[in-house]
Amino acid sequence: MPVRVADDPTWTANQVAAVHAVDAYYEVESTIWKDPANADLLLLPSVVTDPQYTKDLDAFLWMASVDRRITGTVIPVARTVSPETVVSGRPEITVWQCQEDEPGGEVIEKGATLPAGNPRVEYMFAVQWVEEDQRWLVAHQERTKDIC
């Protein structure tokens, strides 16, 4: 079973907080993936902000409409982080994450198991400090490599 990569002791407190925001994002997302038709979508704003919020909400509504579920979650096996910058007036830290699908996880649509994709891919997360929420939230997520 893959093991979650440890936080780097050289990261700043804000970099660690951004990485933990990505962890929280996946905790909420994996809960919703399991049953999007009956999930509490009000959990999303606790981990994600626009423009990613709208993309995720649309994706979950689509998943519910086609009766698609995903079991399991992902495990970050390697990470790098950027220095803090300011984007659109908000502090932002980019997290690149090589992640592996949890063994045994499946994509199920209308009761049928679909072919799995590559179990180990890299994603980039733009994580922003949202002043009104007083927390770091995922603002953008993008698949950057098909294998890592």
N, C-alpha and C positions, 0 to 999 in steps of 0.2 A: 504494500500500500504506500502511495506517495506520502511524503512528510512535508508539512508546512514549513517553509523557509523562515528562519528566525529574523527578527528585526536587526538591522545593522547598527551596532553601537555608535557608529560615527554620524548617524542621522541626527538632525535637529529635532526638537520637540514637535515642530510643525510638520516635518517630513514623516515622523512616526504617526502623528495624528492623521495625515493624509492616507498613509498605508492602512491604518485601522478603519478609515472611512470606506476604503475599497472592501475590506473584510466585512464591514457592516452591510454594505451594498449587496454583497453576495449572500449574506445571511437572509436578508429580506427577499431578494430575488429568488433564491432557491425555495423559499417557503411558498411564494406565489406560483413558481413553475409547477409545483406538485399538483395544483388544482386551480388554474387561473379563473375558471368560471365561478368558483365560490370563494376566492381569495379576498382578503381585506386589502384592497388597493390603496386605502388611506395610509398604509404603512410606507408607501413610496416616498412621500415628501420628507420622511425622516432620514433618508439616505441619498436622495438624488434631487438635482435642481435642473431647470431648463438650460440647454435644449434637450438633455438626455431624458429628463422626466417625461416629456411629450413622446419621445421615441419609445421609451419603455412602456408607457401606458398604452400606446397604440399597439405595440407588440403583444401585450398581455390580452388586450381585447380581441385581437386577431386569434391568438392561441385559444381563447375561450370559444370563439366562433367556429373553429374547426376541431374542437375537442382534442387539443394537443396538450400533453403534459410532459414534464421532464422530471425524472426522479434523480436523486443525488445532487451533488453540488460540484464545485471545482476546488482544487487545492493549489495554492500558489507555491511553486517549487523553486522559483528564482525571482528576484525583484531588483530593480534599480529605480532611483528617484532623482528628479531634477532639483536644482536649487529653486527657492521660492521666487516667483516673478509676479507681475501684476498684469492681468488680462481683463479687459473691459471693466477696469476699476476694482477688480477683486484680486486678492492674493491667490495665486494658483501654484500648485505643485503637480508635476506630471509623474505618474507611476507607470512603469513598464513592468508587466507581470507575465512570466511564463507560468501557465497554469495547466494542470492535468485534471481530466475528468475523474470524479470519484469512481473507483471500480464498482461495477454493478449498476451504475446509473443508466437509464434508458430514456429514449424519446418515444412516446406513445401517442398515436393519433387514431381516434375512433376505435380504440381497443387493440390496434395493431402496432407492433414494435417496428420502428423505422430504422434503417441502417444508420449506424453511428458515424460521425465524422472523425477527424483526427483527434485523438484524446489529449494531445499536448500542443497548445497553441499560445501565441503571445498576444496580449492586449495592452493597449495604452489607455490610461485613464487620466483625464484632466480633472483634478480635484480642487475645488475652490472654497475659500472661506466665505461663507454667506453671513454677513453681519446680522441681518434680521433674525436668523436662526441660531446665531452664535455657535456655529459648527462647520466643519469641513464636509462638503457634499460632492458627489460625483456629478460633474457638469457635462462630461463627454466620455464616451467609451468607443474604442475602435480596434478592430482586429488588425494587427500589424504584421504578423508572420503566421504562416500555416503550420510551422513546426519550430520548436525551440529546444 
